Amino acid sequence: MKATLRLAWPIVAGNLGQILIGVVDTLMIGRLGVVPLGAASFVNNIFVVPLVTLMGLLVSVTVLVAQAKGAADPRRVGRLLKHGLALALALSTVAIALLLVNASFLDRYGQEAEVVQAAGGYYWLISCSLFPALFYHCLKSGSEGMGWSNPPMLVLFGGIGLNVVLNWILIFGELGAPALGLEGAGWATLVSRIAMAGGMMAFVMRAKRFRPYLPRRWFRNYELGEWKPLLRIGVPTAMQHLFEVGAFGGAGIIVGWLGAEALAAHQVAMSCAALAFMIPLGISIACGIRVGEAFGAGRPQAIRRIYLSGLLFTFFQTLVSASVFLLLGEWIAGFFVENPSVVALAGRIFVVVGLFQIFDGAQVTCLGALRGMSDVNLPVAITFVAYWLLALPSGYGFGFALGFGAPGVWMGLALGLLVAALALMLRLRLILPRS
C-alpha cells in the first residue's frame, strides 16, 4: 500500500487539479446566475464525452510505458510517446470537427431555450480546447508510466492558477478587460490548456532524465506495429470510459429536461462528485502502473498484493467521502449558487452521491488492476451493460416514471456503479489464479 500511495499521491493531486479547473469554473460561473450555470453544465455534459473517452484511449500509453520500463526497454518508451502524440492529434482533430458540427444541433437536446442561447460561444471555445488537453494528457501519461508523477502535477497546478486569474479577469471584466461572462470562462479554459500542453512538452524535451527515452525523430518513421498495442489496450479502455462518462453525460441531458434549476443543481453535484472521484481514480492509475510492471516482470503474487491493498485504501477513503456528502451536501451546495431551490435540490442529489461512493471507488480500482494486466475486453462488456443497459434506463424510470426527479436520475447511476463494481471484482477473482 505504501508503494502504491507513494506513486499515487502526485497522480491524485494532478487529477484533483484537473477537476479543480471545472470546480472553480462552476463556483465563478455560479455567481452569474442559474441560466449561465445551467448552460455550462449543458456544454460540459457534451464535451466530457469525447474528452474522457480519448483520455481513456491514451491510458494505454501509461500501461505500455510501465511495461516497457519493467522490461528494461528504453527505446520503446520513446516510440510509444511519439505514436501516442500522433494518435492524440489525429483523434482530437476528428472529435473537434464533430463537436463543431454538433453546435448546429444544440437546440435538439430538449434543453430550455435560454440555456441553449447562453451556451453558444462557450461551447465553441471549450470544443477547441480538446487538442491541447489531450496533448498534455498524452505526455502526462508517459511521464506517469515512468513513475515520474511530480512534473505533470506541477504543470497542472500552474495551469489552474492561470485559469483562476483569467476567469477573474474575463468573466467579471477586471483590470480593464471587458466582462465576457460565460464566454470569458471559455477563453480562460482554452488559454490555460494551451499553456499546460506547452509546459509539459518543455519538461519532456529539456529534462535530463527523459533524454535517454526520447525518440530520435518525432515526425518520421511511424510504424503500424507501434499503434497496434496502443489501440488494442486503448480502444477497449476508451469504450469503458465512454460507457461510464456517456452515462453521466446522458444523465445530465435527461436532468436538463426538468429545467434550468435542475441542470444547475446537477452541475454542482457533478463537480463535487468528480472531485471526490479523483482520489480513487489516482489509486486506480497507480495500481495499474504497478500491476503493469509486475505483470511485465512475471510476478503474479505481487499483482494480488498490489490490487488488494489498493482496494482496502479506496474503501476507507470513499467511506470518508460518503460521510461528507451525506452530512454536509446542502451546506456545500450553498458555496456554488445562491438560489435556495437549487441548493435544496443539490442537497438531495448529494445524498445519492454519498451512497454510491464506496462501489464507485471499488469499480475504478478493479479496472486499473485489470488494465495493468492488459485484460480489457470483458470489462468493456461489463461497463456497457452496467451503464447503458441499466443505469440510464433505470435513471429515467426513477426520475420520471416514479417521480423522483433529478435525484432519481442519479439513483439509476448508483445502481449501475454497484453492478459494475461487483462484476469487476468477480472478474479479478477469476483471472488472478491463472496469472
C-alpha positions in Angstrom: 0.0 0.0 0.0 2.9 2.4 0.8 4.4 1.9 -2.6 1.1 2.4 -4.3 0.3 5.6 -2.3 3.8 7.0 -2.9 3.2 6.7 -6.7 -0.5 7.7 -6.4 -0.4 10.9 -4.4 1.1 13.1 -7.2 -1.3 11.5 -9.6 -4.2 12.2 -7.2 -3.0 15.8 -6.8 -2.8 16.1 -10.6 -6.3 14.6 -11.1 -7.7 16.9 -8.3 -6.0 19.8 -10.0 -7.6 18.9 -13.4 -11.0 18.7 -11.9 -10.4 21.8 -9.8 -10.4 23.8 -13.1 -14.0 22.7 -13.6 -14.9 23.2 -9.9 -13.5 26.8 -9.9 -15.4 27.5 -13.2 -18.6 26.2 -11.6 -18.0 28.4 -8.5 -17.3 31.5 -10.5 -20.0 30.9 -13.2 -22.5 30.3 -10.4 -22.2 33.9 -9.4 -23.6 34.9 -12.8 -26.9 33.1 -12.1 -28.8 29.9 -12.7 -29.0 30.1 -16.5 -25.2 30.5 -17.2 -24.5 27.7 -14.7 -27.1 25.5 -16.4 -25.5 26.4 -19.8 -22.0 25.5 -18.6 -23.4 22.2 -17.3 -25.1 21.5 -20.7 -21.9 22.2 -22.6 -19.7 20.1 -20.3 -22.2 17.2 -20.4 -21.5 17.0 -24.2 -17.8 17.9 -24.2 -16.8 15.5 -21.4 -17.8 12.5 -23.6 -15.0 12.9 -26.2 -12.6 14.3 -23.7 -12.8 11.5 -21.2 -13.2 8.8 -23.9 -10.0 9.9 -25.7 -8.2 10.2 -22.3 -9.2 6.6 -21.7 -7.6 5.7 -25.0 -4.4 7.4 -24.0 -4.2 5.3 -20.8 -2.6 2.7 -23.0 0.5 5.0 -23.1 0.8 4.7 -19.3 0.3 0.9 -19.3 2.7 0.2 -22.1 5.4 2.6 -20.9 5.2 1.0 -17.5 5.6 -2.4 -19.1 8.5 -1.2 -21.3 10.2 0.2 -18.2 9.6 -3.1 -16.3 11.1 -5.0 -19.3 14.1 -2.5 -19.4 13.4 -1.3 -23.0 14.1 2.4 -23.1 13.8 2.8 -26.9 10.3 1.5 -26.9 9.3 4.3 -24.4 10.2 6.9 -27.0 8.4 5.1 -29.7 5.2 4.9 -27.6 5.4 8.6 -26.8 5.8 9.6 -30.5 3.0 7.3 -31.7 0.7 8.3 -28.8 1.0 12.0 -29.6 0.3 11.3 -33.3 -2.8 9.4 -32.2 -3.9 12.2 -29.9 -3.5 14.8 -32.8 -5.5 12.7 -35.3 -8.3 11.7 -33.0 -8.7 15.2 -31.4 -8.9 16.7 -34.9 -11.8 14.4 -35.8 -13.5 14.9 -32.4 -13.3 18.7 -32.6 -14.8 18.7 -36.1 -17.7 16.6 -34.9 -18.2 18.9 -31.9 -18.3 21.9 -34.1 -20.8 20.2 -36.4 -22.9 19.4 -33.4 -23.1 23.1 -32.5 -25.8 23.4 -35.1 -28.0 20.9 -33.2 -27.8 22.2 -29.6 -31.4 23.1 -29.7 -32.3 19.4 -30.4 -31.3 18.2 -26.9 -34.5 19.3 -25.2 -33.0 22.0 -23.0 -34.6 25.3 -22.2 -34.2 27.9 -25.0 -32.3 30.4 -22.7 -29.9 27.7 -21.7 -29.1 26.8 -25.3 -28.7 30.5 -26.2 -26.3 31.2 -23.4 -24.2 28.1 -24.3 -23.2 29.2 -27.8 -19.8 31.0 -27.6 -18.7 28.9 -24.5 -19.4 25.7 -26.5 -17.1 26.7 -29.4 -14.2 27.7 -27.1 -14.4 24.6 -24.9 -14.6 22.4 -28.0 -11.4 23.9 -29.4 -9.6 23.2 -26.1 -9.8 19.4 -26.7 -6.5 19.2 -28.6 -4.2 20.9 -26.0 -6.0 18.9 -23.2 -5.2 15.6 -25.0 -1.6 16.7 -25.9 -0.9 17.4 -22.2 -2.6 14.2 -21.2 -0.5 12.0 -23.5 2.8 13.4 -22.2 1.4 13.2 -18.7 0.6 9.5 -19.2 4.1 8.8 -20.5 5.7 10.6 -17.5 3.4 8.7 -15.0 4.2 5.4 -16.7 7.9 6.0 -16.0 6.9 6.7 -12.4 7.6 10.5 -12.7 4.3 11.9 -11.4 5.5 15.2 -9.9 6.3 17.2 -13.1 2.8 16.8 -14.6 1.3 17.8 -11.3 3.4 21.0 -11.1 2.5 21.9 -14.7 -1.2 21.3 -13.9 -1.2 23.5 -10.8 0.4 26.2 -12.8 -2.5 25.9 -15.3 -5.0 26.0 -12.5 -3.5 29.3 -11.2 -3.6 30.8 -14.7 -7.2 29.6 -15.2 -8.3 31.3 -11.9 -6.7 34.6 -12.8 -8.1 34.6 -16.3 -11.5 33.7 -15.1 -11.5 36.6 -12.7 -10.3 39.0 -15.4 -12.5 37.8 -18.3 -15.7 36.7 -16.6 -16.1 39.8 -14.4 -14.2 42.4 -16.5 -11.4 43.1 -14.1 -8.2 45.1 -14.9 -9.9 47.0 -17.7 -10.9 43.9 -19.7 -14.5 43.5 -21.0 -16.8 41.4 -18.8 -17.4 38.4 -21.1 -19.4 36.3 -18.6 -19.7 32.7 -19.5 -17.7 33.2 -22.7 -14.8 34.6 -20.6 -14.7 31.3 -18.8 -14.3 29.5 -22.1 -11.4 31.7 -23.1 -9.7 31.1 -19.8 -10.0 27.4 -20.1 -8.7 27.4 -23.7 -5.6 29.5 -22.9 -4.9 27.6 -19.7 -5.0 24.2 -21.6 -2.6 25.5 -24.3 -0.2 26.7 -21.6 -0.3 23.3 -19.9 0.4 21.5 -23.1 3.4 23.8 -23.8 4.7 23.4 -20.2 4.5 19.6 -20.4 6.3 19.5 -23.7 9.0 21.8 -22.4 9.6 19.3 -19.5 9.8 16.3 -21.7 12.2 17.9 -24.2 14.5 19.5 -21.6 14.5 17.1 -18.6 17.8 15.2 -18.4 16.2 12.0 -17.1 13.9 11.9 -20.1 16.6 12.2 -22.7 17.6 8.5 -22.9 13.9 7.7 -23.7 13.1 10.4 -26.3 12.6 9.3 -29.9 15.3 10.2 -32.4 12.8 11.6 -34.9 9.4 12.9 -33.7 7.8 13.4 -37.1 9.1 10.5 -39.2 9.3 6.7 -39.2 5.9 5.9 -37.9 5.2 2.2 -37.7 1.8 0.4 -37.8 3.2 -2.1 -35.3 3.5 0.6 -32.6 -0.1 1.7 -33.0 -1.5 -1.8 -32.7 -0.8 -2.3 -29.0 -1.8 1.3 -28.2 -5.2 0.6 -29.9 -5.5 -2.9 -28.6 -5.4 -1.7 -25.0 -6.6 1.9 -25.7 -9.8 1.2 -27.6 -11.4 -1.1 -25.0 -10.3 1.3 -22.3 -11.8 4.2 -24.2 -15.0 2.3 -24.6 -15.1 1.7 -20.8 -14.7 5.5 -20.3 -17.3 6.2 -23.0 -19.9 4.0 -21.4 -19.4 5.5 -17.9 -18.9 9.1 -18.8 -21.6 8.8 -21.5 -24.0 7.6 -18.8 -23.2 10.6 -16.6 -23.3 13.0 -19.6 -26.6 11.4 -20.8 -28.0 11.7 -17.2 -27.1 15.4 -17.4 -29.0 15.8 -20.6 -32.0 14.0 -19.1 -31.9 16.2 -16.0 -31.9 19.2 -18.3 -35.4 18.2 -19.4 -36.5 19.1 -15.9 -35.4 22.8 -16.3 -32.5 25.2 -15.7 -32.7 24.8 -11.9 -32.4 21.0 -12.0 -29.5 21.4 -14.5 -27.7 23.8 -12.2 -28.1 21.5 -9.2 -26.8 18.6 -11.3 -23.7 20.7 -12.3 -23.0 21.4 -8.6 -23.3 17.8 -7.6 -21.3 16.6 -10.6 -18.5 18.9 -9.9 -18.1 17.7 -6.3 -18.7 14.0 -7.2 -16.0 14.3 -9.9 -13.6 16.0 -7.4 -14.1 13.1 -4.9 -13.7 10.5 -7.6 -10.2 11.8 -8.5 -8.8 10.1 -5.4 -9.8 6.5 -6.2 -9.0 7.3 -9.9 -5.5 8.2 -8.9 -5.2 5.0 -6.8 -6.5 3.1 -9.9 -3.9 4.6 -12.2 -1.1 3.9 -9.7 -2.4 0.4 -9.2 -2.5 -0.1 -13.0 1.1 1.1 -13.3 2.4 -1.2 -10.5 0.4 -4.1 -11.7 1.7 -3.5 -15.3 5.3 -3.5 -14.0 4.7 -6.7 -12.0 2.9 -8.3 -15.0 5.8 -7.4 -17.3 8.2 -8.9 -14.8 6.1 -12.1 -14.4 5.3 -11.7 -10.7 1.6 -12.8 -10.2 1.7 -12.8 -6.4 2.8 -9.2 -6.3 -0.2 -8.3 -8.5 -2.5 -9.7 -5.9 -0.9 -7.7 -3.1 -1.0 -4.5 -5.1 -4.6 -4.6 -6.1 -5.9 -5.8 -2.7 -4.0 -3.1 -0.8 -5.4 -0.5 -3.4 -9.0 -1.8 -2.8 -8.5 -1.6 1.0 -7.3 2.0 0.9 -10.0 3.0 -1.5 -12.7 1.6 0.8 -11.7 3.7 3.7 -11.2 6.8 1.6 -14.6 6.6 0.0 -16.2 6.0 3.3 -14.9 9.4 4.4 -16.2 11.0 1.1 -19.6 9.4 1.6 -19.9 10.8 5.1 -19.1 14.3 3.9 -21.7 14.2 1.1 -24.4 12.7 3.4 -23.9 15.1 6.2 -22.8 18.3 4.5 -24.3 18.2 1.0 -26.7 21.1 1.2 -24.1 23.2 3.0 -21.5 22.5 0.2 -24.1 23.4 -2.5 -24.5 26.8 -0.9 -21.0 27.8 -1.8 -21.7 27.3 -5.5 -25.1 29.1 -6.0 -27.3 31.4 -4.0 -30.7 30.2 -5.4 -32.4 28.4 -2.5 -34.3 25.9 -4.8 -31.1 24.9 -6.5 -29.3 24.5 -3.2 -32.1 22.3 -1.8 -32.2 20.1 -4.9 -28.4 19.7 -5.0 -28.5 18.7 -1.3 -31.0 15.8 -2.2 -28.7 14.7 -5.1 -25.7 14.7 -2.7 -27.5 12.0 -0.6 -27.3 9.7 -3.6 -23.8 10.7 -4.4 -22.8 9.8 -0.9 -24.4 6.4 -1.1 -22.5 5.3 -4.2 -19.0 6.4 -3.2 -17.8 3.1 -2.0 -18.7 1.0 -5.0 -17.6 3.8 -7.4 -14.2 3.6 -5.8 -14.2 -0.2 -6.0 -15.1 -0.4 -9.7 -12.4 2.0 -10.8 -9.7 0.3 -8.7 -10.6 -3.0 -10.2 -10.5 -1.5 -13.7 -7.0 -0.2 -13.1 -5.7 -3.6 -12.0 -7.3 -5.4 -14.9 -5.9 -2.8 -17.3 -2.4 -3.3 -15.9 -2.7 -7.0 -17.0 -4.0 -5.9 -20.4 -7.3 -7.5 -19.6 -9.7 -5.0 -21.2 -12.2 -6.8 -23.4 -14.6 -8.3 -20.8 -14.6 -5.1 -18.7 -15.8 -3.3 -21.7 -18.9 -5.5 -21.9 -19.4 -5.2 -18.1 -19.4 -1.4 -18.3 -21.7 -1.3 -21.3 -24.3 -3.4 -19.5 -24.0 -1.6 -16.2 -24.1 1.9 -17.5 -26.1 1.9 -20.8 -28.5 -1.0 -20.3 -29.0 -0.5 -16.6 -28.0 2.9 -15.2 -29.6 5.2 -17.9 -32.9 3.4 -18.4 -33.4 2.9 -14.6 -32.4 6.6 -14.0 -35.1 7.7 -16.5 -37.6 5.4 -14.7 -36.7 6.6 -11.2 -36.6 10.3 -12.3 -39.8 10.5 -14.5 -41.9 7.4 -14.2 -41.6 7.2 -10.4 -41.4 11.0 -10.0 -38.1 11.3 -8.1 -36.8 14.0 -10.5 -33.1 14.8 -10.7 -32.2 12.6 -7.6 -34.0 9.7 -9.3 -31.7 10.0 -12.4 -28.7 9.8 -10.0 -30.3 6.7 -8.4 -30.0 4.9 -11.7 -26.3 5.9 -11.9 -25.8 4.5 -8.4 -27.4 1.2 -9.4 -25.1 0.9 -12.5 -22.0 1.6 -10.4 -22.9 -1.1 -7.9 -23.4 -3.7 -10.6 -20.1 -2.7 -12.3 -18.2 -3.0 -9.0 -19.5 -6.4 -8.2 -18.9 -7.8 -11.7 -15.3 -6.4 -12.0 -14.4 -7.7 -8.6 -15.6 -11.1 -9.7 -13.5 -10.8 -12.9 -10.4 -10.1 -10.9 -11.0 -13.0 -8.6 -11.4 -15.4 -11.6 -8.4 -14.2 -13.6 -5.7 -14.0 -10.9 -5.4 -17.7 -10.2 -4.4 -18.2 -13.9 -1.8 -15.4 -13.8 
